Amino acid sequence: MAATASKQPRNGISENIFIVSSNDANVPSGKVYKVLNRKDKWFIINKNGQRVLLDENSLKWEERDEVVLIVKVSSSVLPSIEPGQVYRVYDDAKNDERYILDNDNEKVLFDKNIFKWEVL
């Protein structure tokens, strides 16, 4: 039953995180990283392909749901979602919905009544 297993690691760190701030030049803020578990330690892979220990002293992050699609917006009724921009679509399995993060870092329901897109 591995397919139905929870996506949350044991210690509460999400499988995907968004780096809010970083003291490491090789881990730029504003990016989403997949979290890896090695010998009960949690890591991300930096831009040079090296493992970086998740450490609250050098990195500040927010949990993110799994990214299931990458889309390019063709039109939008919201000014915070710009046509021509590329957005990640997240799967919120807990609330049974999908969403994107707009330019103000706010969750917006993945809905054709709000914006139109093409899958990349």
N, C-alpha and C positions, 0 to 999 in steps of 0.2 A: 504494500500500500504506500510506497514511497511517493507516488504521484499526488497523493492527497495530504502529504505531510505539510506541516506549517512551514512557511517561508521565513519565520523568525528564528534567528540563532538563539541558543540557550540563555545567554546572558542579557537578552533584550535588545541587542544591537540589530538593527534592521539589515536585511540582505543588501540593500542599496542605501548609500548616504550621499548627502549634498554637503560639500565643504563650504562652510560659511566664512571661515577665516583660517589662515594657515601661516605658521612661522617657517615653513619649509618651502624654499623656492621651487622645488621639484613637484610640489603638490599645490597647484594654483587653486585659489578659492573660486567659487562659482561653477564648479564642475560636479557631476555625479560619478561616484565610484562604487564598484561592486566590492563587498566585504568578503574576505577570505578567512577561513579558520585553519590555523596550523598549530597543532599541539596545544590546543586551548588558548591560543593567542589570536587576536584579531588584527588583520592587515588589510591594506589597500595596495594597489600597484600604482606607483607614481609615473610621471610622464617619461621616465627613462627605463621603465620596465622593472624597477626594483621594488621589493616589498617594503612597506612603511608601516610600522606598528601604529595602531590607533591609540593615540595618547592625547588625553584631554588638555595637557599642558601646551602642546604644540599645534593641535588641530581642534577646531570647533566645527561641529557638524549637526545636521538635521537628518532624521530618518526619511527615507523615500521608499515608496512602493516599487514594485517591479516595473521596469520599462517594457511595454509590450509592442509599441509601434513608434515610428518616427514619421511625422507628417509635416507637410508644407501647407501653410494656410493660404487659401485663395481669396477668401472674403470673410469679414467678421462684422458683427453688430457691436462689438465692444472695442473701444479705443485702445485697451491694454493688450489686444491680440492683433498684431500687425500682419496684413497680407504680405506674402512673400517670405515670411520668417519660418524657420523650422522649429518645431516643438516636439518634445518627448511626450508620449501618452503613457500614463501610469495606470496600473491596475490596482484598485483598492478592493481587494478580495473581502475584507472585513465588512465593508458597506455595499459590496456588490455593484460597484460603479467604476467607470474609467474617467480620468481627468487629465488636464494639462496644467502647467504652471504658466500664468500669463507674465507679461513684462514687469508686473508689480509683485511677482512671486506669490500670487494668490491662486488657489485652486479654482479651475473653471471646468465644469462638467463637459465631457467629450460628447458634444451634441450638435447635430447639423442645424438645429434651430439657432445656435449661438454663433457658429462659424463653419465654413466649408473648408475642406482640405483634400489633399491628395497624399496617398501613402508613398513614402520613399523606400 
